Amino acid sequence: MSVLFETSLGDLVIDLEVEECPKTCENFLKLCKVYYYNLNAFFNVSKDFLAQAGDPTATGTGGESIWSLISDSSSSTPTSRYFSPEIRPKLKHTHRGTISMAVAPALEGQKGGCGSQFFITLGDNIDYLDGKHAVFGHVVEGLDTLDKLNEIFVDQDNRPFKDVRIRHVIILDDPFPDPPGLVRPPSSPTRPPDNSTRIAEDEDPLATLPEEEEERLRREKAAAASALTLEMVGDLPFANVRPPENVLFVCKLNPVTRDEDLELIFSRFGTIMSCQVIRDKKTGDSLQYAFIEFDKREDAEQAYFKMQNVLVDDRRIWVDFSQSVSRLNTHWSNDIARGPKRARGVGGAGFGGREDLEQTRRYRDEEHRRGGGYGMVFDVPSDRPSKRRKRTKTTDEAEAEKDDLGEMAGTDGTCISYFDSQFITFPFVLTWLCETSTLPSPLPPGLFKPSDCPFKPHNFPMTHYQFDSPDADVILLTTEVDCSTEFHVHKCILAAASPFFHDMFSLPQGEDDLIKPNVPIIPVSESSKALDTVLRFVYPVSPPTFDTLDDLSAALSVAIKYEFASVILTLRRSLVSPRFLQTSPIRVYAIACQYEFDEETKIASRSTLSVSLLDAKPVTELRYMTGYDYHRLLQLHRWRADALLLLLPEIPENLKCVQCNGSAFTMDDAPRWWGEWVKRAKEEVRVRPTTDVVFGLDFLFGAAQKAGCTRCPGSVLDSWRFLKSLKEDMDRVPGCVGEELAPEVDAQALLLGCGDPGNIFYTVHVNRGRCNDRKLDFTCGESEAAIVARNVILFTIIADGIDPATAWSIFYDFFLDEASYDILLSQCRSLIQASANIQTWDASKYAPFLRFCTAKSLSDTRRYWILSVETETLAAEAKIAHKESFISGMKSVLANYRATRGDLHCLRSAGPVIIPALEEVPKVYTQYWSTGIILSQVSDPDLEHHHLNPMFMSFNGTKFNVHHGTNPILGFHLAPALTSTKGARSPSGIEKTDIVQSAFDQFSSWCTSLKDVIPAHNIVIRLFVGEALSFCQALHTCRELGQVDTGIYTRPWAGSQINFTTADYAPTSPTPAPLCFNVIETSNLAEQVGLLNILVATTPLLQRKPHSVLRTNTILPLDGTHASLANQACADIPTLSLLLGIAPSFHLSHFTLTRTSMKYS
């Protein structure tokens, strides 16, 4: 007997164990027959364990058997909610897809058992469930659906974030008769039985609209926001008002053209209701545009088509339909002189000639000022007592306010404020109202008067604003235990100041909500005092002041929660005010750390130097500060104390005391007050590592008196120059967290022409342990795809956990043994499969840390992996020919080396022990080029048992193409192999194996560091194949224009253009690739393309920060430092520095370029 479940992830076909569990199967089939399971959700999904459904409430506590359901609907004798489970020992949870009834425990006197809930196992051999739950079926079709269900994302309660529902149930075969009272519904339910707030099963949260549709919606929202702003300031009666269709706008008029002239010219098209040339208010001169109102729309359309570009008074006029609604905006206009009057030609119904706007008018009516809200979806009734922020003022308060506002105070002591949200766009009005204690009377003409103000007068002036405006359209209700407080506020102000409220008010409203008479109420959990403080910053009223740090901290919490950006900035400045830093520096530091305010953290950490951390009283804010932040503070105190103590000289020169140094025996000693002061200063600095105390007069004279010398106080005064200089030296020691942590700055590095990945490996290695959270982003440009292919193989085999010895062999050795050769080919096949296109690569496991800048770079690199795999199928004769050609090339290189002793570049990493390196380093090079293998001792590679490494093969015939400078130890430090930490090492005791082993040990540790940092997603390596200067130009174009299709060719005379990947380089990318870098390394490209070209191409890509650096080097001999650099740059260095905004390090630090072996940096 079978049942078909149509779920939102796919179909499931279930076979039931009718003979073994008849009662359970009957219950399940009859529940399916009455559509009980339709639209039910899988509310509990545990990966590789089970997926549970069958509860209409989706809580795990609902559901009942079919007999209980029939009993409830027929009002017959009550039947137990559950029935006894049919647990059969032979039916076990051995296979994935097993269907079992969930057995409910007995609770509150109710018998437990099986109801409607069931689950499907998502793994094999789950014997934990055997004997506890009743197996009654198996999934026979749809195992791929179970795979999807097993991989779905869930929360901490194992509830899927996106609903997975049973859309429909089809009974394929039912052998049981219907029980008495069973009534099958006429149709399947259309709404889910539970009140889920999860992502709907038919909703795609990542779906995006076409670019044209998104642009259209963006424009509509921008237009609606602009219209709402105009409505707020009174320029529009309503945001959705429509301009009249019978009014023309005429511009480019001759200044001499009059109203009568235009009316005469345009009257031939129909009856004109009004014609007005707009003139300057003061001079009366024509502004050269006019509005013409026709009686009929058809007449206006005819005039529009006929009069466009017609010559009037020697000027060709421009005619268009008017977009102005000022003539319709009469009742709500700010123009006092105009007043409320009806424009001619406008119908009596509706607003702006539109009948559909009549209903919108209600929230403007005087009688609906209090209740004219929009009816938000989050309206909640409040049963709790609330105190209105509205009270009757005492006589003293009224008199005080009357003094503040002078003539504007009413006779009954009620002060009237004419300021409200309508005037928020007029800063001169705000300033005048806020800063003038006595306002002029009468009011300035053209401003506003009480009769024209659309808002009811407030009961308090702005300095005592109570947030009880009668025209407020939303209420914020605090939910305090003792008494709640209502804040009557305006949506437009909150939406403009907070993205949180802007998004909230943008939520769609139901039709029932739009006609609610009451103002919507939003409950908030914050205290009324904190919310009042923040709203006073948002509203254009007098800003509040903070008496305690508690008030500021509470207000800051509210501002951050509701995203009031401008308030946050103001509160951050107040947080580090001298008043709080002097009284509570530790609390300020804790608050700054809690909200991750970096600048405030640095400022506060410096202030904590004046207090003892261990003796300070514990503060509440320390609970919300991480151990890392507290450790940084402790480390700062300890580190600065050590640094300050190192600056204290034991016996300072020219520091004398007449009495202490008066004899020949003591004239070279320090005065006694100095020894006492140093002793006490060390104790003080250990507790408070600052100079403010130890250089104070009280501290200095206290030390002098303790010394017991009557002339020491005078010596202290005579030593003021020395003490001042010492204090200045000690104050220069970094005094805040962050100043000594420059390595924590994330690195965006551009590597051009750096074929050897040693730079990347070493950077990752030195950051491990020191800056584990530092992000490293490398963008590598290389002209040869073969080099990129070789580097990618090294990166990926390390990420896959291949041992360093095999990785070394694959990357460096010319010949590979069978095992290494198989690993290399297997890796190439995996990379070929992952690199079919840029989309498949982005979906591969290597994409999080290995990215390709362009699809062309990926395809060029993939070609070499394909060629490497094809070497396996070469004929035996071809393989031997390749090997013989390769060995012949190796012998040629080695013969040339022995004749010239030409490659000694790696000697520079030997440092001061270069002399012993001169003997052994050439031996390593000789062995490598003799055998092609460096790590193991092989006298002559066996052609039968060693394969030629495809990474070094030429795929254009059998030509030998390996560069003569190839040397595995070139990128490693040789000094550890040439010296001993236990003492001097005899040059005769150094062997070439020590050097090779030292290089391999470094390589192994570098591989371990890279493997450890990849899972943390702290490193990204981006790869590009093409010419370096073209790459730089394309990066600059992408940054300036925001286009991924740059139109720049990958290299001169190439046919392909640089089109960056959209996923990384599009302006809308969630994880955009860097287009500016703080480190640019160009290797020795200056020798190939010219130093001036390198500087011009890379300088625009360098971040304008003090720590940014551009490196280039050369291996060509130079004649002098400054002159050679000027010759290579083909320019005067100071002039070039001024034009490009960069300067060589020796021009800034007075350090000269240093020669290392034959290479200059």
RAURNOR-V678143 format. One line per field, one symbol per residue. phi: phi as a letter, one per 20 degrees, with the letter a starting at -180 (. if undefined). burial: b if it has 16 or more other ideal C-beta (glycine too) atoms within 10 Angstrom, else e. A space follows every 10 residues. Layout:
phi=???
burial=???
//
This chain:
phi=.ccddedfdq ecddedefff cfffffgfff fffelfefmf dfebcdgmcb cdbndfeldn ddnbffffff ffeelefgdg fdcffeedgf eceecfnfdc efeeffclme feqdcdfbbd fdbeleffef mdcefbabed coffffffff efecefemeg fdgdcefbcc eebceefffg nfcegfbffd cffdefdfff fdddfefceg gfffffffff ffffffffff ffenfcfbfe fdffeddddc cmffgefdgf fffffeffeq fdebbbefcf feenffembb ccdefcffff fffffedfme eclmceeddb ffdecffeee fdfeffffmf beffndffem cmmcffefff fffefffdgf deeemffdgc fdeefcdffb beffffffff ffffdlfeef feneeddeea ffdfedffff fffedefcef cffgfneacg feffdfffec fffcfdlcff efdbcedfdf ffaecedecd gfffffecff fffffeffdf ffffdffeff ddfcefffff ffffffffff cfffddecff ffffffffff femeffffff fffffdfgff ffecffffff fffgdlefff fffffffffe ceffefffdf fffeefffff ffffffffff ffffffeeff cffldccgef dfdffdfeee gfffffffff ffffffecfc efefdfffff fffffffndf efgfffffef ffffffffff fffgcbfofe dgffffdddd ddmefffggf ffffffefne cfefedcddd dcfdffffff fffffffffe nffgffffff edffccffff ffffffffff ffffdgbfff ffeefefgcc cdfcffffff ffgfffffff ffeffgffff ffffffffff fffffffffd ledcffffef mfdfffffee fgffffffee dmcdfdecfb fefedceffg fdfeedndfe cfffefbgef edeeggedcc feqfdfgfee cfffffffff ffgfffffff ffefffldcc ddccdrffff ffffffffff emdeeemdff agmeeddedf fffddfgeff cfffdccecc ddldfgfedn fffffffegf eefecfefbd dbbbdefddn effffffffl affgfffffe ncbffffedm eefdecldcd d
burial=bebbbebbbb ebbbbbbbee bebbbbbbbb bbbbbbbbbb bbbbbeeebb bbbbbbebee ebbbbbbbbb beeeeeeebb bbbebbbeee bbbeebbbbb bbbbeeeeee eebbbbbbbb bbbeebeebb eebbbbbbbe ebeebbeebb eeeeeeebbb ebbbbbeebe eeebeeebee ebeeeeeeee ebbbebebee beeeeeeeee eeeeeeeeee eeeeeebbbb bbebbbbbbb bbbbebbbbb eebeeebeee bbbebbeebb ebbebebeee eeeeebebeb bbbbeebebb bebbeebeee ebeebebebe ebeebebbbb ebbbeeeeee eebebbeeeb bbbbeebeeb eebbeeeebe ebbbbbeebe eeeeebeebe eebeeeebee bbebbeebbe eebbbbbbbb bbbbeeeebb eebeeeeeee eeeeeeebee ebbebebbbb bbebbebbbe bbbbbbbbeb eeebbbbbbb bbbbbbbbee beebbeeeee eebeebeebb bbebebbbbb bbbbbbbbbb beeeebeebe bbbbbbbbbe ebebeebbeb bbebbbeeeb beebbbbbbb bbbbbebeeb bbbbbbbbbe bebeeeeeee bbeebeeebb ebbeebbeeb bebbeeebee ebeebbbebb beeeeeeeeb bbbbbbbbeb beebbeebbb beebbeeebb bebbeebebe bbbebbebbe eebeebeeeb eebebbbbeb eeeeeebbbb bbbbbebebb bbbbbebbee beebebbbbb bbbebbbbbb bbbbbbbbbe ebebebbbbb bbbbbbbeeb bebbbebbeb beebbeebee bbebebbebb bbbbbbbbbb bbbbbeebbe beeeeeeeee ebbebbbebb eebbeebeee eebebbbbbb eebbebbeeb bbebbebbbb bbbbbeebee beeeebbbbb bbbeeeeeeb ebeeebbbbb bbbbebbbbe eeeebeeeeb ebebbbebbb ebbeebbebb bebbeeebbb bbbbbbbbbb bbbbbbbbbe eeebebebbb beeeeeebbb bebbbbeeee eebbbbbbbb bbbebbeebe bebbbbbbbb bbeeeeeebb ebbbeeeeee eeebbbebbe bebeebbeeb ebebeeeeee eebeeeeeeb e
//
